[in-house]
Amino acid sequence: MMTEGQIAPESATGLAGTSSGPFIAPASRWRLPIAYAAIASTALWVDLALILGSATLAQAIYHKIPDAFEGEFSHTIAAAIFVAILFVAVMRVQRLYSPTRLMVWEDQARSVLAAWCGAFLILASGVFSWGVSHDLSRGDVLLFWAIGVVALLGHRAAWRFALPQALESGALRGRTIVSLTCEDNVPPQLTDDLTRHGYRAVAHFHMPDGGPRAEEVIESVISLCRTSDIQEVMLFVDPERLSNVRWVARRLRVLPLPVTLVPFGTLAQLFQRARVDIGDTVAIELQRAALSPTEQAVKRVIDVVLSGIGLIILSPILLTAAIAVRLDSPGPALFRQTRHGFNGRPFRIYKFRTMTVMENDVVEQAKKSDKRVTRVGWWLRRYSIDELPQLLNVFLGDMSLVGPRPHASAHERYFTSAIEKYAFRHHVKSGITGWAQVHGARGETDTLDKMERRVELDIWYINNWSIWLDFSVMIRTVLVVFTGDNAHLRRGFFGGTRGGRSRAAGCWGTKRRRPCRSSR
């Protein structure tokens, strides 16, 4: 048996096989009095105590301490309990008490302020609705809010400072374990994670494949667990050795201790996926939809409402633009082209015609001083008015207000083969504007690097989607349009593919988030 925090070399008495060498935990001069697994519940209870303490302190200060526990005290405590339950519930649902989230200060500060203010807004609404506003002092409530927000942010700052240091120095109190593996070498990251999170591995056993030697190792593990203060057995398993797990687990049943499977390699990635129970059958989700059915429904409702309002409000501009296009040059007012949206499904996109040509399959990107652009078309492109008919695509369900910009079919074919992650942009509906566009990734895409950057931005949007992110993109889009940042002929803000011949498939295009525009 080795000293605390050390994984024993396999040459120790009773062990089989060889080890890559001992792993020794960093020495710690101080220890937190809690285990890693208890951090979330500890942070939750501290929040509750801080909220109730803030209410009590506010009452005491506001009523000059001598009368602190008279009059409105019971009402203030009742309000504090109500606010505490709301606040803690919101933070817990968002998993903001997990140790990894507690170390992200920006995330914590933003969430605390939002949840704290939201809880007080709900409290104010309830007090007004129930007609009990006379039972609470406004000054008392405001002081409670101020003290509470400082206390809660201070609590987060303490975790942000102490937790990383505790993990780095191995100062968390944990469980005493024995590790067992069928592998020649255990990835150092696994043993390092165990040590940093408070586990004390007093011995490590290597078990060969079957035979008398394997029996000897199991007997050694059992003997050590019965004669020492061992709290858990951890079994490190590679996917190629899964056949041994059942036998080892059956032999270790004689111990009244938990036996934990620690997978690594491809097996660890599989265990990180979501699990779905289908009757008695267990299914592992290898890939989830970008948006859940509820999220899709919410996004669709917003699209229908806002696009409908937009079509009504902007109808004079749409009518004026259509008439101007018809009078300026021969041809229809609207330009229709095949694009690919959600799940790669083709649809007909609507735009105001800004060119003298109507290309569809093979398109050429518009260039500065392009002779194909009409006089009216130049102004329409300058202020992105040519894109407004796409509100009809949004209303009909072909597109969304926010999402990766759609590209012409020729561009789709080229960039699907040229850029590995291009197809991911079809996991959500195409948008009139997008995360890539508000970050400057728009206009001409004459190199693959430009296109790849757009795709990365599109993927980020899909992975981090929220209603608030959509509203943020819409607001930023309006600001960019009115400040003239997009006022360039070949840098139309909403930018789908505007064409351009590719070296391979006849045109340049864009990926997920970095659309090029097609010629009109």
LINDATA-V780369 format. One line per field, one symbol per residue. burial: + if it has 16 or more other ideal C-beta (glycine too) atoms within 10 Angstrom, else -. A space follows every 10 residues. Layout:
BEGIN
burial->???
END
This chain:
BEGIN
burial->-+--++++++ ----+-+-+- --+-+----- -+-+-+--++ --+--++--+ ++-+++++++ -++----+-- -++-++--++ --++-+++-+ ++---++-+- +++----+-- ++--++--++ --+---+--- -----++--+ +-+++-+++- +++-++--+- --+--++-++ ++-++-++++ +++--+---+ +--+++++++ +++++++--- ---+--++-+ ++-++----+ -+++++++-- +--+---+-- ++--+-+--- -+++--+--- ---------- ---------+ +----+--+- -++--++--+ +------+-- ++-++--+-- +-+-+-++++ ++----+-++ ++++++--+- --+++++--+ -+++-++--+ ++++++++++ +++++--+++ ++++++++++ ++++++-++- -+++++++++ +++++++++- +++++--+-+ ++++++++++ ++--+----+ --++--+--+ +----+--++ ++++++++++ -+--++++++ ++++++++++
END
